Amino acid sequence: MKLWQKIFLSTLALMVSITALSSVLLLRSTRDALWQREQQRAITQQQYMAGILKAGILNQRLRLGVVLLQEDQTRETAIQTLEQQATDDYLAGLMLLDQEEKAVWNQLPAGVVPPTAEDDSLTQCQLQAGDTAGEWYLVCSMPLTLESGEYRLVAAYSVGDLQRDLNLQALRSVGLSLGISLLAAVLLLLLVRRLLRPLGALRENARSIAGGNYDQRLDIRSQDELADLAQDMNALAQAVQERVEQLEQVAEERRVFVGNLAHEMKTPLTSIMGYADLLYLPKTVSDPQRVEYSGIILEEAKRLRSLSAKLLELLTVGSVNLTFEPTPLDQVVGEVAVSLEPLLAQTQLTLSCSCPPLSIAMDRELFKSLLYNLLDNARKASPTGGRLSFTAQAEGEKAVLKIRDWGQGIPPEELEKICQPFYMVDKSRSRKAGGAGLGLALCQAIVVAHQGTMEFWSQEGEGTQVTLTFPLCQEVDGHEDA
């Protein structure tokens, strides 16, 4: 059974029960009030009849000139008085019982009997059905003292019309309750379906998301729990969509990475195989050619080794638990500058370094690899006889490092891509310089591992500047300018 059906049926059952109970209580209260009024009316009539009997006895006593009538005189006078009382639509009949419960006078309707006297001193009333269908009588019995004798006066009052009115009122109440319940059922059905309509939208939205339509969103403009649930569903869909997009991006990056890796490995391997075949073929190869071919094979092998080393280092940064220790920055910069001197001398480049006493929590070897790659990229981008600069300074709780070259610069549309693995702005120049497009990707991974940031500024024809930002530890003694 669906939720709207459960809510509808349970609410309808509750409404019908409340309506029926209210009708029953109202009918019962009305009936009791009417019967109490009718009983009071009957008792008043009964007292009136008793007064007539006593008045008849008194008149007979005065007429005979006696102080007290004999028992037979009393009965005869009572019978004569009762005979003179005509019955009507309300008073259906009278009965007079003596002390031994024998009828002195009886004109009760057929099927009507005197009420059982539980207490002879009280007036008692009882509802009885007559022999005729649909006839009801309110039979009242009251004690009556006539002269020296004790009697009971019984009167039957026709209340069939009242009973029929009560039955008709009950039927009308049942019909009205059924009508109200039916109307309430229709309104309740429409209301429940309308209120629970967002659940259908939630269900369709969930099915749509399960089917891969992650951009599906719900627009429920209300202020209830269903709106909160819709917002949660939208947030869930947004999170799923973002996660799927991230996974798709990772899958695409891996696909491109593997493709680029295969492409980068194919070129040196092709060269190695080609020149190895030339050396292997059984024909005369001059010593200068042998030296040239061997040198080419050696350079391509070095390129493969460099590619393998950088890939391994890139994987290490992302998977190995690194140890960070506060390290003087100027010492690391000095070591990197020394290792770059032979390469800088080949193209007659000068490197100026300005590093105040700063300390950064770092993995020393990875940080050296970061600075080496960035300075080596600046070297490759600079013309012969040019210059490079490295500056560092403290800004608040951050250490800001800047590496600047005055080379050919990078086009603006290429800046967002330069940190992608195997991406090279000038592929021919990068391969000629022994690059594989992994340096900046490795640098980005190292910067992230050190909780830092890396930003690029470049202008074609003016050069490039890399700005690194890392958290500071504490100042240390030492300063190095080169």
N, C-alpha and C positions, 0 to 999 in steps of 0.2 A: 504494500500500500504506500502511495506517495505521501510526502510530507503535507501537501496542501489538503489531501483527503483526510489525513489524521487530524489536522487542526480543524478542518471544517466539521467533521463528524463529532469530534469530542466537544467542540464549542456548541454545536447545534444540540447535542444531547444535554449539555449543561443548561442551555437556554430553555429547552422544552421542559426539563425537570423543574427548573425554577418557575416557569410559567404555570405548569400544572400544579405545583405545590402552592403557589400563590392563589390560583383559582380555587383549589380545594379549601384552603384556609379562609378565603373570602366567602365562599359559599357556606362553609360551616358557621362562620361568624354571623352571616346574614340569617341563616336558618335558625340558629340559636336565638338571635334577637327577635325574629318573627314569632317563634314558638313561645318565647317568654312573654311577649306582648299578648299573644293569643291566649296563653294560659292565664295571664292576669285578667284578661277580658272575661274568660270563662268563670274564673273565681268570683269576679264582681257580679256576674249574672247569677251565679250560684247563691251568693249572699243575698241577692235581691229576691230570689225564689224562696229562700229560707225566711226572709222577712215577711213575704206574703203569707206563708204558712202560719207563722206566729201571729200575724194580724188576724187571720181567719179564726184561729183558736181563741184569741182574745175577744173577737166579736161574738163568737158562739157562747163564750162564758158570760158576757154581758147580757146577751139575749135571754139566756136561761136563768140568769140571776144567781149563778153559783160561783163559789170561789175557785173551784178546781174541777175540771171535767174528768169523767171516768175514762178509763183506757179505751173502751169501745166507742165512747163519744169522741174521744180525741182522734181515733183512727178514722171514724166516719167523717168528722169535720175536715181532716187532712185530705181524705179522698175527694170530698166535694170541692175543696179548694184547688186541688191538682187538676180535677176534671175541667175546671173553669179556665185553666192556663192552656191557651192554644199554642200548638207548635208552629214554627215558621222555618224559613230556609236555614236559620242558624241553630235554633233550639230544635233538635231532632226528636227528643223524647226525655221523659222523666221516670224515676223509679224511687220508691220509698221502702227502705228496709227497716225492720224492727231490730230489737237488741239481739235476737236469735238469728239474724241474717235471713229472715223470711220476708218475702215481698209483700208489702202492704198495698203497693200500687206499682204497676209496671207497664210502661209504654215505650220502652227502649227499642230502637231499631233491631231488626233481625241480625243475629250474630254478635251483638254487643253485650258484654257481661260487665258487672261491676268490678272495679279494680280491687285487688286484694288489699285488705286493710292491714298495713304494717303498724300503723299507730292510729287508733280510733280518735285521738284528739286532734289530728291534723287533716287538712284538706289535701287530697291527693288527686293527681290528674294522670291520665294514661292515654296514649294514642293507639287506636284500634281500627282495624279494617272491617268494613261491613261485608255482608254477604254479596251485595251488589258490587260488580267490578268498578274500581275507581272511586268508591265511597270510603272516606276516612272520617273518623269521629274522635273528638277529644272528650274522653269520658272522665268526669270529675265527681269525686265523692267527698262529702263533708259531714262531720257529725252534727246532729241536730237534736236539741232537747225540747220536747213538746210535753208540757205539763210535767208529769212525773216519769215519763218514759224517755228512753234513749233511742234515737233513730239515726239512720243515715240517708241523706238525700243524694241521689245519683242522677246526674244529668248528662246527656250526650249532645255535643255540639258539632255540627257538620263543618269539617275543615277540608273537605275534598278539593274545593277551589284553591285553597292555600297550598295544599300538597301538590296539586297540578301546576300551580304557579312556580313552586320551588323546583319541581322536576323540569319544567320548561326553562327556568332560569339556569339550571344545571346543564341542560342540553345546549342552550345558547352560549354558556361559558365554555363548554367543550369546543363548540364550533368556533367561537372567537379565539380560543387558545390555539386551535389548529390553524386558523387563518393567520394569526400573528406569527406562529411558528413557521408556516410556509413562507410568509413574506420575509421573516428574519432569515430563513434558510437561503432564499434567493439573494438577499442583500449580503449575507455573510459569505456566500459563495463568490460573489463578485468582488467583495472586499478582500477575501483571502487570496484569490487569484491575482488581484492587482498588487497586494502587498508582497506576495511571493514571486512576482514576475521577475525581479532582479536575480532570483536564484536560477531561473532558466538562463538568463544572460551569463551568470557566473559559470554555469555548467557548459554552455557553448564556448565560453572563453577558455575554460580549462581544456576542453576537447581540442580547440583550435591550437592552443599552446602545445598540447601533446602531439598534435599533427605537424608541428614544426613552424607554425605561424607565430613567431615570438614577438612580433610587433603589434599584436592584438591588444587593445586596451578597452577597459570598461568606463562608461560615462554614466554614473548613477548619482543623480543630484538629490540627495536626501541627507537627513541628519540622524540616521539610525544605525543599528549594528550591521545591516546589510551594506550600507555605504562604507562602513569601516572595513568590512570583509572585502568589498570591491577594491578599496584602496590597497589593502594587503595583497590582493591578487595582482593588481597592477604593479606593485612593488616587486612581487615575486616574478612576474613576467619580465620586468625590467632587468632584474638581477640575472634571470636565466638568459635573456637576450645578450646582456653584456658578457656573461660567462661564455656563451656560445661564440660570440664574436671574438672574444679573446682566444678561445680554443682554435677557431678558424684562422685567426691571425698567426697563432703559434704554428699551426699545421702548415700554413702558407710559407711562413718564415723558414720552417724546417725544410720544406720542399725546395725553396729557393736556395737555402744553405747547401743542401746536398747537391743540387744541380750545379751551383757555383763551385763547390768543392771538386766535383767530378771534372768540371771544365778546367779549373785551375791546375788540377793534377794531370790532365790529359796533355797540356802543352809541353811541360818539361819531360814527361814520359815519352812523348812522341819524339822529341829532340834526342833524348838519350838513346832510344831504340834506333833511330835513324843513323846517328853517328856511330853507335856500336856496330851496326850492320856494315858500315863503311870500313871500320877497323877489322871486322870479322871476315869480310869477303877476301878470297884468295887472289888478291892482286896487289901490285906494288903500290904502297902508300909511302910517300916521302916522309922524312922525319919532321919537317915543319908542319905537314898536314896532320901527322899523328899527334904532335904537340897541340895543334889547334883543336883537333877533334876531342882530344882528351880534356883540354881545358873547358870546352863547351859542355861536355858530359859532367865535369866536376861542378861547373857553375849551376847547371840544372839540378844536380843532386843536392847542392847546397840550398837551392831554392825549395826543393821538396822537404829538406830537413827543417828549414825555417818555417815552412808552412805547417809541418807536423808539430813543431815546438810551440807555435802560437796557438794552434788548435788545442793542444794539450793544456797550455796555460789558461786559455779561455774557459775550458771545461773545469779546470781546477778552481778557478775563482768562484764559479757558481756552485760547486759541490763539496769542496773541502772546508772543514772548520778552520778558519784562519785565526792566528794569534796576533793581536794588536798590542804594541807596546809604545809608550811615549818615546819619540825619537827626534833628535835635533834635525831640523829640516836642512840647515846649511851643510851638514855632513853628507846627507844623501845627495844634495845638489852637486857638491864638490866631486863625489864619486862618479856621478853620471857625466859631469863635464869632462873628467879625465878620460872616461871610456869613449867619449865622442871626439876627442882631439884628433886621432888619425883620420877619421872621416871628414872632419871639418878642414883639415889641412889639404885633403885632396882637391877641394874646390875653393880653397883660400877664403873660407868663411870665418868670421869672428863671432864669438859668443860672449855677451856681457851679462853677468849675473849680479843681482842685488838681493841679498837675503838677510834680513835682521834675525836676531835670536828668537826663533819660534820653535815650538814643539808640537808635533802632531802624533796622535795614536795611529800607528800604521803597521802593516806587514812590510818590513824593510825591502825585501826583494821585489814584491809586487809593486810597491811604490816607485822603486828604481825603474822597473819595467815601464810604468806609466810615464814617468818623466822622459825616459829614453825614447819611447815611441813617439811622444809628442815633439820632442826636439829633433828626432830623426826625420819626422814628417816635415818639420819646418826647414830642415837642411835640404831635403829633396825638392821642396818648392822654391828654394832661393837660388838666384843666379850666381855664377862664379864671382867671387870677390865680394859677396854681399855680407850682411850681418844678421845676427839673431840676438834676442834679448830674453832674459828671464828675470822677473821681479816678484817679490813676495812682500806682503805687509799684513799687519793685523787690523781687522776692522771689527771692533766689538769682541765677541767671542768666536769669531771666525778668522781663519787664515785664508787670504786671497792670493792665489798664484796666477801669474800671467806670462804666457809664452807668445812671443811676437816675432813674425818674419815679414820681410818686405819683398815677398815673391809675387807670383802672378795672380794670387787670390783665387777665390772660389765663386762661381756664379750663384746668385741668391737662390735659384730653384734647386740647387744641389745641396744646400746646407743641411736640410732636414734628412738627407739620405746618407750622409757621409759616415754615420756610425753603424750603418747596416753591414753585416758580415759580407765580405768579398766585393763591397761596392767601391769603385774607383772612379774619380772624376775624369782622370786621363789614364785610361787603361794601358796604352802603349808606354807612356812615360813611367807609370808605376811598375810595370813588369820589367822594364829596362833597368829600373833602380832596385829590382829584387823584391818588390812589394806584392802582396796578395790580397790586399783590401781587408785584412783582419786587424790591423793595428788599432784603429779608432774603436772598433767593436770591443777589443780587449781593454782599451783605456776606459770605455764607458762602464764595463763590468767592474773594473778595479775601483773606479770612482764611487759607484753604487755600494760596493762592499765596504768602503771607508766612510759611508754616510755623507758623501759630498755631492757636489753638482759640477757639471761641465757645460760651458756655454761657448759658442763660436761667434766671432765677428769676422767678416771678410768683405773685401772690396776688390773687384777685379782691377789689376794694375797697381794696387796699393799694398796688398799682402793680407795676412790672416793673423788673428789673435785668439788664443784659447784662454779662457778664464776658469780657473778651478777654485772651488770653495770647500774648505774642510773645517770641522770643529777644532778649536785650539785646546791644547792641554795646559801648558804653562811655559813661560819664557825660560830659555836656557842661555848660558854664556856662549858667545861665539858669534862671529860675523865673517862672512866671506864675500869679497868682491873680486871679480875676474874680468 
